[in-house]
Amino acid sequence: MNIIRWILVIPAFVISYVVMRWICLFLLLSFAGASGIIYAISSCIVEGGLAVGMGLFASIKVAPSHKTAVIYMLSVLVSLIAIFNISLSLFGGYGFGDVPKLQGYATIVLTIITCIYTSYKVKKDSIKSVFPDAGN
């Protein structure tokens, strides 16, 4: 059973990130509309902060043990992917689809900040203070 839980750590992160992002962006589109500065800032916060935090929480709920190491590993993995995306945008000529470049960069930077801050708080204050329900 533990092997299956370890295999599901990364899919749990991805699924919870996607679901949280869809729900929040749907609510945001419903109430704020798809244009304007409120939508741009809110979508950066949702995608770079809330969804990443929820993904980390879902991953430690699935992991059978070594929850602190899971936070560190996923934070490094997500940050490396984010840096890769920035480098593709800067040096490879790739864009962010229909999202303005500034909004794409802001989302990626907020994602990296969220990962670093979560890892720092887990190291400094323990995982129970960051995610109180982590032991269950």
N, C-alpha and C positions, 0 to 999 in steps of 0.2 A: 504494500500500500504506500509506503514511503517513497518508493521509486516513482510511482505515478505522480505523487504530489510534487516531487522535485522536477519531473518533466513538465508539469503544468505551471511552474512559477512564471516563466516568460510569457506563455499564452495568457495567463491571468492578468499580467500587466497590460498586455496589448488590448485584450478584450475590455477590461475596465476603463482603460484610457479612451478607447473608441466610443464606448457606450456613454461615458461621462461627457465626452466632447459633444456627441450628437444631441444628448438631452439638453445640455446647457446652451448649445448654439441654436437649437430649435426654440427654446424658451426666449433666448435673446432675439432671434428673428421675429418671434411672435409679438414681443413687446416693444422692441427698439427699432425694428426695421433693418434692412440690409445695407444702409448707407449711413454715413456720418461718423463723427469722431467717437461717439459713445459705443457704436458697434465695434469699431476698430480696437479701441482700448479694451473693451470687455472681452472680445474674442482672444486677444493676446493673454489676458488674465486667465480665461477659461482653458485655453490650449496649453499655455506655458506653466500655469500654476496649479489650478484645481485638478485638471485631468492627470497631470504627472503625479501629484500627491495621492490621488485616488488609486492610480496604478501601483504605486509603491505600497500603499496600504493593502491592496488586494493580493499583492505578491507575498507579503509577509503573513497574510492569513492562510495562504495555500502552503507555504514552506513549512515542513514538519519541524525543522530546527535551524539553528544558525541564522536567525532572523536579521541580526545586525549585519552579517556578511552578505545577506541577500540585498539589503538596502545599499551597501557599498558597491556591490557588483552591478546592480541595475543602474545605480546613479552613474557609474563610470561608463557603462554601456550606452545609456541614453545620451550622456554628454558627448561621447565620442561620435555617435551618430549625428548629433546636432552640429558638432564642429565639422564633420564631413559635409553636411548639408550647406553650411556657410561657405566652406571652401569651394564646393561645386557652384554655388551661386556667384561667388566672387571671381573665381578663376576659370570656371568651365562654361560660363554663359547661361547656366540654367536659372530659371526663375521660380516663382512660387505659384504658378498658375494665374488665376485672376486676382490674387491677393497682391497689393502693392509691396514692393521690395522692403520698404521701411517696416511695414507691419510684419512681414515674414522674418526679418532680422530681429525685431523686438520679441517676437514669439520664441525664437530659438534662444536668444539671450536669456529670457525669463525662464525657459526650460532648464538651461544650464544653472542658473542661479538657484532655482528650486531644488535641483539635485544636490548642489553643493551645500545649500543651507540645511536641507534635510539630513544629509550625511554628517554635517557639523553638529547639529542638535542631537542626533543619535549618539555621536561620539561623546559629546559634552554631558548630556543629561540622561542618557540611556534611552532605549527604544520605548520603554513604558511611558515616559513623559511626552514623547512625540506622538506615539500611537497608543493611547491608553488601553485599547482592546487587543493589543498585539499578542498577549499570552494565550488567548482562547483559540 
